[in-house]
């Protein structure tokens, strides 16, 4: 694989293109939050994941895990409310 470069001032910058499929699902709230965290607080990890093309699969995994946890929490809260309502009305 041959790389091409673009001259920017005195520097040659590699022309990198990520191969994220166009039909991939968009990132949700938690995936975007994770991306912002990595970019601001863990720039080396962010760059490594990005260059290895592991960033977007990682973000989608985080987003799905967070959504699953939120559904679990909501279900538990709903069950707790039902139990409390039964105790109050019985």
C-alpha positions in Angstrom: 0.0 0.0 0.0 1.5 3.3 -1.1 0.7 6.5 0.8 0.3 9.9 -0.8 1.2 13.1 0.9 0.0 16.7 0.8 2.3 19.6 1.4 1.1 22.0 4.1 3.5 24.8 4.7 6.8 23.0 5.3 5.3 19.7 6.3 4.2 16.7 4.3 0.9 15.4 5.8 -0.2 11.8 4.8 -3.5 11.6 3.0 -5.3 9.1 5.3 -8.8 7.9 4.5 -10.9 5.9 6.9 -12.9 3.1 5.6 -16.1 3.4 7.7 -18.9 1.9 5.7 -21.6 4.5 4.7 -24.5 2.2 5.9 -23.0 2.1 9.4 -25.4 3.4 12.1 -24.8 6.9 13.4 -23.4 7.4 16.8 -25.8 8.1 19.7 -25.4 10.3 22.7 -23.1 8.0 24.6 -20.9 7.3 21.6 -20.5 11.0 21.0 -19.7 11.6 24.6 -17.0 8.9 24.6 -15.5 10.3 21.4 -15.3 13.8 23.0 -13.8 12.3 26.2 -11.1 10.4 24.2 -10.3 13.4 22.1 -10.0 15.8 25.0 -8.6 13.6 27.8 -6.9 10.7 26.1 -5.6 12.0 22.8 -3.0 9.3 22.3 -5.6 6.5 22.7 -7.9 8.5 20.4 -5.3 8.7 17.7 -4.3 5.1 18.1 -7.9 3.9 17.8 -8.5 6.2 14.9 -5.4 5.2 12.9 -6.1 1.5 13.5 -9.7 2.1 12.3 -10.9 0.8 15.7 -12.4 4.0 16.9 -15.9 3.8 15.4 -16.5 0.2 16.3 -15.4 1.1 19.8 -17.7 4.1 20.0 -20.6 2.0 18.7 -19.9 -0.7 21.3 -19.8 1.9 24.1 -23.0 3.5 22.8 -24.9 0.2 22.7 -23.6 -0.9 26.1 -24.7 2.4 27.7 -28.2 2.2 26.0 -28.6 -1.3 27.4 -27.6 -0.2 30.9 -30.0 2.8 30.7 -32.8 0.4 29.7 -32.0 -1.9 32.6 -32.0 1.0 35.0 -35.3 2.3 33.7 -36.8 -1.2 33.9 -35.6 -1.6 37.5 -37.0 1.8 38.4 -40.3 1.0 36.9 -40.5 -2.3 38.8 -39.6 -0.5 42.0 -42.4 2.0 41.4 -44.9 -0.8 40.9 -43.8 -2.4 44.2 -44.1 0.9 46.0 -47.5 1.5 44.6 -48.7 -1.9 45.7 -47.4 -1.3 49.2 -49.1 2.1 49.4 -52.4 1.0 48.1 -52.6 -2.4 50.0 
